[in-house]
Amino acid sequence: MVLYTCSLEKFAGSPPPPLAHPCGRAAKALDDTGHTYEIKRVKGGRLRPWTWPSYARDRAEVEKLSGQRAVPILVLDNGEVIAGSGHIVSWARANAPARAAS
């Protein structure tokens, strides 16, 4: 699995929504439920005006995968794409990997 995030990656995932950062919230849910994943950081951001000139180019891969430029998105091993922190949190909780027996 690959989690596409902004440059903040796992930052500020613990506060409750809407205070939590979406990328951090998605990563925390995956961590808390025991998923193994790779983080792929993308450049740019809607609240960073200095990145706007290259925003489309920097987020082209995200847009190709999900039809949008916003992150976080989670790409599952089977190619399915889950967009948005709320959907990723729900998916992570509903699909927690089985724990190994001790």
RAPEQUI-V809591 format. One record per residue. N is the residue number from 1. RES is the residue in one small letter. PSI is psi as a letter, one per 20 degrees, with the letter a starting at -180 (999 if undefined). BURIAL is b if it has 24 or more other C-alpha atoms within 12 Angstrom, else e. D_FIRST is the distance of its C-alpha to the first C-alpha in Angstrom with 2 decimals. Layout:
n:res:psi:burial:d_first
N:RES:PSI:BURIAL:D_FIRST
N:RES:PSI:BURIAL:D_FIRST
This chain:
n:res:psi:burial:d_first
1:m:q:e:0.00
2:v:p:b:3.77
3:l:o:b:6.70
4:y:p:b:9.82
5:t:r:b:12.90
6:c:a:b:16.56
7:s:i:e:18.36
8:l:i:b:18.76
9:e:d:b:15.14
10:k:j:b:15.76
11:f:p:e:19.46
12:a:l:e:21.42
13:g:i:b:18.92
14:s:h:e:21.59
15:p:q:e:24.42
16:p:q:e:24.69
17:p:q:e:23.95
18:p:j:e:25.41
19:l:h:e:25.86
20:a:q:e:22.25
21:h:p:b:20.40
22:p:g:b:17.70
23:c:g:b:14.98
24:g:h:b:16.16
25:r:g:b:16.42
26:a:g:b:12.81
27:a:g:b:11.78
28:k:g:b:14.67
29:a:g:b:13.78
30:l:g:b:10.39
31:d:g:b:12.54
32:d:h:e:15.44
33:t:j:e:13.93
34:g:j:e:12.53
35:h:q:b:8.76
36:t:p:e:7.26
37:y:r:e:4.84
38:e:q:e:6.24
39:i:p:b:8.68
40:k:o:b:10.28
41:r:p:b:13.71
42:v:q:b:15.86
43:k:r:b:19.61
44:g:r:b:22.10
45:g:q:b:22.75
46:r:h:e:25.17
47:l:j:e:27.13
48:r:n:e:27.55
49:p:h:e:30.29
50:w:i:e:30.45
51:t:i:e:27.02
52:w:h:e:28.09
53:p:h:e:29.59
54:s:j:e:26.32
55:y:g:b:23.97
56:a:g:e:23.55
57:r:g:e:22.94
58:d:h:e:20.52
59:r:j:b:18.36
60:a:g:e:18.88
61:e:g:e:15.32
62:v:g:b:14.21
63:e:h:e:17.27
64:k:h:e:16.68
65:l:h:b:13.28
66:s:i:e:14.54
67:g:j:e:18.31
68:q:r:e:18.68
69:r:i:b:18.69
70:a:q:b:17.86
71:v:q:b:14.90
72:p:q:b:12.83
73:i:q:b:10.48
74:l:p:b:7.00
75:v:o:b:5.62
76:l:r:e:4.63
77:d:h:e:5.17
78:n:j:e:8.68
79:g:i:e:8.78
80:e:q:e:9.72
81:v:p:b:9.84
82:i:p:b:10.84
83:a:p:b:13.24
84:g:q:b:15.18
85:s:h:b:15.11
86:g:g:b:17.18
87:h:h:b:15.05
88:i:g:b:11.87
89:v:g:b:14.25
90:s:g:e:15.68
91:w:g:b:12.57
92:a:g:b:11.53
93:r:h:e:15.17
94:a:i:e:15.61
95:n:k:e:12.76
96:a:p:e:13.19
97:p:q:e:12.67
98:a:p:e:16.15
99:r:q:e:17.88
100:a:p:e:19.54
101:a:q:e:23.29
102:s:999:e:25.50
